[in-house]
Structure formats: structure tokens, C-alpha cells
Amino acid sequence: MKLIIEQCKDSDAPYVIRLEIINLTVDHGAIYNIPVFEHQIGEKRLYNTEVCGFRVEADKPTEVVSLVEKLLPGLVNMGRFPTYLFIARRSHRMYPVYTVEDEVFATTPGGPVFRHVELAKVREYLGNYLHTTGELGIPGKSDRLHVRGVRKKSLALVRPIFYLKKRASTTEEDDFWAPVFVSNGNDSIYTYAASDRRQVDLNMGHEVLRLRSQVAQVLIADKRLRHDYDLRADRLMPDVWEKVKSTLLEYPHKLKFNETFLNMYQGDKAIIAVEHRQIENRYNLFLGENEDDLRDRVAKDFVRRGLVGIYMEE
């Protein structure tokens, strides 16, 4: 690998480390631009950067380059940089997740590696292991693993704007769970599903349901999804939901579950119910062919989460 530090004029970061891959990973010739930031502590000026979520800091920009050079080989597994990072919410411990063909796998320091075709299962396996070893505390009561993506151009972490999710309906099925990110150029959204990157251009809010539909079709073809509307758009950020909402026609009535009311909307094909997760200020979208189908899908999810009983009110 080859690292060169350069000054930046049109950036929030005064310096950037230009990383050229020679033989460190399978991406020979790939170039990354890693921003280096500066901050003041008293009279002392320090420089820092993050690579795949791991932070280094030094007194001089050139010293940051040396630290990055030492850090990089430890981030590579199977000739690849991480695709994602799982981060423990409270302890902030980080666990890299790599993608090789059909599989994703998470590593633990000196411990086992967890593999599966579904990111959801890898997170489940890793979380169970970390609870068992005590790194995440008591199962169900302590820490949780959150996911972040790794930027292709800068190796910086990026937060998902929403998730695509389906719950297994039989013991033969697996949960599917994929974070969705905004692209480097801020002109599209993307996720990884069925061994490839799935991407849709931004289009005034239409992109969310279009990406959901695209991923649903490839999962059906891959025999990992039974019905199009089994795949939901989950935990949309408020600004993302507002854009989607502008493309929909609101129904005059709502779905009612005990004291919970969900607004309904008409999309291009599906009827959509929206649940506001108030604690985290995110929005869940449920899709159905008609009102009865939609009601049934929402009811099953609410029963699973213990929000309503077996039967819901009319």
C-alpha cells in the first residue's frame, strides 16, 4: 500500500491521506481519501482520523499517517476491508463484518467467526456469543449491537437511513435485515442483498419503496422471500419518511389496535400503514395488498412484539 498526506483547501478537514492499494486487499489499484481533522486542547493542537471506525490521534499529520499505516493491515480479512461494523451501544466496542460472495461474517478478537448469508443472523449469533461471554452483559437487559456501513471512498462510517426487514414465518426461514445508506455522491441509496449491491437513484422520495421492491424481487428469485410485502421498510429517519409521505395519498381513516392508531396511505400498488417509533423517532412501514392483508400483517408484528393480544379490535 502507498500512503501520501495532502493538504485540502475545499474541505472541513485540513488534510487527507491518499491511500493507494497495491497488494493489501483484493481491490488492487483502489484509491481511498481518508480525511484528517485537527482540534485544539488548550494550547496543544492535535490531529486525528478514523478508519473503519477505529480512531488514531497524534501531534502531527505525518504521525497520523504512520499510525494509519500500522492500523490498516489489522482491518483486512480475506483480502477485504469491512463492509459493516457492529458497535455495542454502551461499551462502544466494535466488531468488523466482512462480505465474501454470498456470505457475511463477523470477527471477534481472538474468538470465533460467525458466518451466514443473512446479516441479521450474523448479528444474532454475535450478540448471543457476546452476551454469553459477558461482553454485552445479561441477555435482553444490557447492551445491543448497532450497525454502521463503511464508505467505499473514505473508509469512514455511515449511519443507515432505514432498514429493509422481513421476519421468518416458519422454522425453515431466516430473518432478513439489511441497512440502507446514502451513496458517496448523495445521489442514490443502496444496500447489499443477494450477493450484490442494490442501488436506486434519489427521486423525490420514490427511491425508498423502489429499492424495497427491487430487493424483494431478488430475494424472491433467491428463494429467501415468499411474498413481496413480507419485506418492509423499517426505522426510517424522520426526514426520509417525510419525503416518502409526499409521494403517497393519505386514507381518511386509520388502523386501530387497542389505543394505537396507524395512519394509512395508498402507494403505487400497495396500501401502507405507518408506525411512529416515538422513543427513537423512527418510522416503520407495513405494506399490504388491501386493508385486510395490511391489518393482518401489522397484527402479526404487534403480537410478536407484545403490543396487542392475539386478536385485534375492529
ChimeraX attribute file (.defattr): number of C-alpha atoms within 10 A of each C-alpha:
attribute: neighborCount
match mode: 1-to-1
recipient: residues
	/A:1	16
	/A:2	13
	/A:3	17
	/A:4	12
	/A:5	18
	/A:6	15
	/A:7	14
	/A:8	13
	/A:9	9
	/A:10	7
	/A:11	10
	/A:12	11
	/A:13	17
	/A:14	16
	/A:15	21
	/A:16	22
	/A:17	23
	/A:18	18
	/A:19	22
	/A:20	18
	/A:21	17
	/A:22	14
	/A:23	12
	/A:24	16
	/A:25	17
	/A:26	14
	/A:27	14
	/A:28	12
	/A:29	13
	/A:30	14
	/A:31	18
	/A:32	18
	/A:33	20
	/A:34	22
	/A:35	24
	/A:36	24
	/A:37	17
	/A:38	18
	/A:39	10
	/A:40	9
	/A:41	7
	/A:42	6
	/A:43	6
	/A:44	8
	/A:45	12
	/A:46	16
	/A:47	21
	/A:48	22
	/A:49	26
	/A:50	18
	/A:51	19
	/A:52	24
	/A:53	20
	/A:54	14
	/A:55	13
	/A:56	18
	/A:57	19
	/A:58	17
	/A:59	13
	/A:60	13
	/A:61	23
	/A:62	14
	/A:63	15
	/A:64	22
	/A:65	25
	/A:66	13
	/A:67	16
	/A:68	23
	/A:69	15
	/A:70	11
	/A:71	15
	/A:72	15
	/A:73	15
	/A:74	9
	/A:75	15
	/A:76	16
	/A:77	17
	/A:78	11
	/A:79	15
	/A:80	16
	/A:81	24
	/A:82	24
	/A:83	21
	/A:84	25
	/A:85	23
	/A:86	21
	/A:87	19
	/A:88	20
	/A:89	15
	/A:90	11
	/A:91	11
	/A:92	12
	/A:93	13
	/A:94	20
	/A:95	20
	/A:96	23
	/A:97	27
	/A:98	22
	/A:99	22
	/A:100	14
	/A:101	10
	/A:102	12
	/A:103	15
	/A:104	22
	/A:105	24
	/A:106	23
	/A:107	17
	/A:108	15
	/A:109	8
	/A:110	6
	/A:111	8
	/A:112	11
	/A:113	14
	/A:114	18
	/A:115	20
	/A:116	15
	/A:117	19
	/A:118	20
	/A:119	25
	/A:120	17
	/A:121	19
	/A:122	20
	/A:123	23
	/A:124	14
	/A:125	16
	/A:126	22
	/A:127	20
	/A:128	16
	/A:129	18
	/A:130	20
	/A:131	18
	/A:132	13
	/A:133	11
	/A:134	12
	/A:135	15
	/A:136	23
	/A:137	14
	/A:138	14
	/A:139	15
	/A:140	10
	/A:141	9
	/A:142	14
	/A:143	20
	/A:144	20
	/A:145	21
	/A:146	15
	/A:147	24
	/A:148	23
	/A:149	23
	/A:150	23
	/A:151	20
	/A:152	17
	/A:153	13
	/A:154	20
	/A:155	20
	/A:156	19
	/A:157	20
	/A:158	20
	/A:159	14
	/A:160	21
	/A:161	20
	/A:162	23
	/A:163	22
	/A:164	23
	/A:165	20
	/A:166	21
	/A:167	15
	/A:168	15
	/A:169	12
	/A:170	8
	/A:171	6
	/A:172	6
	/A:173	13
	/A:174	17
	/A:175	17
	/A:176	21
	/A:177	21
	/A:178	22
	/A:179	23
	/A:180	26
	/A:181	23
	/A:182	21
	/A:183	18
	/A:184	13
	/A:185	7
	/A:186	10
	/A:187	11
	/A:188	15
	/A:189	21
	/A:190	20
	/A:191	22
	/A:192	17
	/A:193	22
	/A:194	18
	/A:195	14
	/A:196	12
	/A:197	10
	/A:198	17
	/A:199	20
	/A:200	20
	/A:201	17
	/A:202	16
	/A:203	13
	/A:204	12
	/A:205	18
	/A:206	19
	/A:207	20
	/A:208	26
	/A:209	17
	/A:210	16
	/A:211	21
	/A:212	22
	/A:213	17
	/A:214	15
	/A:215	24
	/A:216	25
	/A:217	18
	/A:218	17
	/A:219	19
	/A:220	14
	/A:221	12
	/A:222	11
	/A:223	10
	/A:224	19
	/A:225	23
	/A:226	17
	/A:227	11
	/A:228	18
	/A:229	20
	/A:230	17
	/A:231	24
	/A:232	21
	/A:233	25
	/A:234	22
	/A:235	24
	/A:236	24
	/A:237	17
	/A:238	15
	/A:239	12
	/A:240	18
	/A:241	20
	/A:242	13
	/A:243	16
	/A:244	19
	/A:245	17
	/A:246	12
	/A:247	15
	/A:248	17
	/A:249	14
	/A:250	17
	/A:251	13
	/A:252	8
	/A:253	11
	/A:254	15
	/A:255	18
	/A:256	14
	/A:257	19
	/A:258	13
	/A:259	7
	/A:260	11
	/A:261	15
	/A:262	16
	/A:263	16
	/A:264	24
	/A:265	20
	/A:266	17
	/A:267	17
	/A:268	10
	/A:269	10
	/A:270	16
	/A:271	22
	/A:272	25
	/A:273	25
	/A:274	21
	/A:275	19
	/A:276	17
	/A:277	12
	/A:278	8
	/A:279	6
	/A:280	9
	/A:281	11
	/A:282	19
	/A:283	20
	/A:284	19
	/A:285	21
	/A:286	22
	/A:287	27
	/A:288	20
	/A:289	13
	/A:290	13
	/A:291	16
	/A:292	9
	/A:293	14
	/A:294	20
	/A:295	19
	/A:296	14
	/A:297	17
	/A:298	22
	/A:299	20
	/A:300	17
	/A:301	14
	/A:302	16
	/A:303	14
	/A:304	12
	/A:305	10
	/A:306	10
	/A:307	13
	/A:308	18
	/A:309	15
	/A:310	11
	/A:311	12
	/A:312	16
	/A:313	11
	/A:314	8
